[in-house]
Amino acid sequence: MLYNLLRPLLFQLDAETAHTLTLDTLSLLQKTGLLPGHTIHCTPVHVMGLDFPNPVGLAAGLDKNGAHINALTRLGFGFLEVGTVTPRPQSGNPRPRLFRIPQAEAIINRMGFNNAGVDKLLENVQQADYPGILGINIGKNADTPLQNAADDYLIGLRKVYPYASYVTVNISSPNTKQLRQLQNETQLEQLLGALKTEQTRLSDQHGRYTPLAIKIAPDLEPDQIAAIASLLLKHKMDAVIATNTTTARDGLEHLPYGNEQGGLSGAPLTERSTAVIHRLAAHLQHAIPIIGAGGIMSPADAQAKMEAGADLVQIYSGLIYRGPNLVSETASLLCAD
Ligand SMILES: Cc1cc2nc3c(=O)[nH]c(=O)nc-3n(C[C@H](O)[C@H](O)[C@H](O)COP(=O)(O)O)c2cc1C
């Protein structure tokens, strides 16, 4: 209700300014005790060896530095994913780099992993002292050559391992040059092998197993999805997140900002990402859980992802267009099943 009043005002502002203002305001309200919490009654969902209080999570990229954890958890999420974070801080692409396309309930972003670096994120995570499920999403710095990408992921994994409930390996952002090439069979084989070896070593070192999730793009051909699925099985990954944003622009070309470079999210992505989940599920046969993301703009969209084979879901763009009530409404529907 309140969001319906605020949305037209926020939509008058440049998208990135509105984003920062909204998150800062939420955090201020939370710190002063003025942010009401949502209580959602749900039987916990057991995925990746973790008990999720409800299956609706926050997708990566909204809180890149983990600076708003205590405010975001009040919205009723069953889990939060922060990041993408890189080993070293970086400023990302020049602004403007975030565009709303309200006619299509879509967003195009080419943020380029703007973040304060993994050390700052961990400082924020420790300060938040949040007892819930926290995914930390890791990536590579823009100036790290692709052939050294594994080094960046290993640095990130070692640092976040003791603080994360699970770690997401982001190889699917369209805004870091060549990053998506890591989804190719040869490169992925090497990367997953290196990550699994390190995860095993870290698990011994810390006496605690932190699951690894791989986040993939919605722009993969069926044979690429099949190849990725068999590598995930071979290397015993703990989950797959499907999907990131798309480079497709079907039907948006004529709209203002419709041809901006970057990754498209929101309503135009719904079907495409659900189709990827469907294909993945057929290959994985429940051996590896799927976290569904992409164009969840209503509780029914989330249910369609569960029916396609997702075990959990994540939301980003739906929050911008439908407001925070989308979280509790979606959780209520999924928990009723
Ligand atoms: C502004 C913006 C920034 C994003 N940044 C990240 C990111 O840093 N890492 C990541 O894995 N995904 C990122 N994403 C992708 C989302 O996590 C999600 O996978 C995608 O937007 C599809 O979901 P949606 O349609 O609900 O937004 C970003 C999305 C948006 C809109």
The ligand as an SDF file (V2000), in Angstrom:
LIG
                    3D

 31 33  0  0  0  0  0  0  0  0999 V2000
   20.4970   -3.8930  -11.0220 C   0  0  0  0  0  0  0  0  0  0  0  0
   20.8050   -5.3530  -10.9950 C   0  0  0  0  0  0  0  0  0  0  0  0
   22.0510   -5.7780  -10.5230 C   0  0  0  0  0  0  0  0  0  0  0  0
   22.3540   -7.1360  -10.4790 C   0  0  0  0  0  0  0  0  0  0  0  0
   23.5670   -7.5260   -9.9900 N   0  0  0  0  0  0  0  0  0  0  0  0
   23.8460   -8.8560   -9.8740 C   0  0  0  0  0  0  0  0  0  0  0  0
   25.0620   -9.2850   -9.3060 C   0  0  0  0  0  0  0  0  0  0  0  0
   25.8810   -8.4920   -8.8560 O   0  0  0  0  0  0  0  0  0  0  0  0
   25.2920  -10.6180   -9.2410 N   0  0  0  0  0  0  0  0  0  0  0  0
   24.3930  -11.5580   -9.6930 C   0  0  0  0  0  0  0  0  0  0  0  0
   24.6450  -12.7530   -9.5950 O   0  0  0  0  0  0  0  0  0  0  0  0
   23.2170  -11.1620  -10.2320 N   0  0  0  0  0  0  0  0  0  0  0  0
   22.9260   -9.8450  -10.3270 C   0  0  0  0  0  0  0  0  0  0  0  0
   21.7310   -9.4500  -10.8600 N   0  0  0  0  0  0  0  0  0  0  0  0
   20.7970  -10.4900  -11.3880 C   0  0  0  0  0  0  0  0  0  0  0  0
   19.7320  -10.8820  -10.3710 C   0  0  0  0  0  0  0  0  0  0  0  0
   20.2950  -11.4550   -9.2330 O   0  0  0  0  0  0  0  0  0  0  0  0
   18.7270  -11.8660  -11.0010 C   0  0  0  0  0  0  0  0  0  0  0  0
   19.3930  -13.0770  -11.2940 O   0  0  0  0  0  0  0  0  0  0  0  0
   18.1060  -11.3390  -12.2910 C   0  0  0  0  0  0  0  0  0  0  0  0
   17.8500   -9.9510  -12.1970 O   0  0  0  0  0  0  0  0  0  0  0  0
   16.7860  -12.0460  -12.6220 C   0  0  0  0  0  0  0  0  0  0  0  0
   15.8380  -11.8870  -11.6020 O   0  0  0  0  0  0  0  0  0  0  0  0
   14.7150  -10.7460  -11.6120 P   0  0  0  0  0  0  0  0  0  0  0  0
   14.0450  -10.7890  -12.9630 O   0  0  0  0  0  0  0  0  0  0  0  0
   13.8160  -11.0840  -10.4490 O   0  0  0  0  0  0  0  0  0  0  0  0
   15.4090   -9.4500  -11.4020 O   0  0  0  0  0  0  0  0  0  0  0  0
   21.3970   -8.0910  -10.9190 C   0  0  0  0  0  0  0  0  0  0  0  0
   20.1480   -7.6550  -11.3720 C   0  0  0  0  0  0  0  0  0  0  0  0
   19.8410   -6.3090  -11.4070 C   0  0  0  0  0  0  0  0  0  0  0  0
   18.4850   -5.8760  -11.9050 C   0  0  0  0  0  0  0  0  0  0  0  0
  1  2  1  0
  2  3  1  0
  2 30  2  0
  3  4  2  0
  4  5  1  0
  4 28  1  0
  5  6  2  0
  6  7  1  0
  6 13  1  0
  7  8  2  0
  7  9  1  0
  9 10  1  0
 10 11  2  0
 10 12  1  0
 12 13  2  0
 13 14  1  0
 14 15  1  0
 14 28  1  0
 15 16  1  0
 16 17  1  0
 16 18  1  0
 18 19  1  0
 18 20  1  0
 20 21  1  0
 20 22  1  0
 22 23  1  0
 23 24  1  0
 24 25  2  0
 24 26  1  0
 24 27  1  0
 28 29  2  0
 29 30  1  0
 30 31  1  0
M  END
$$$$
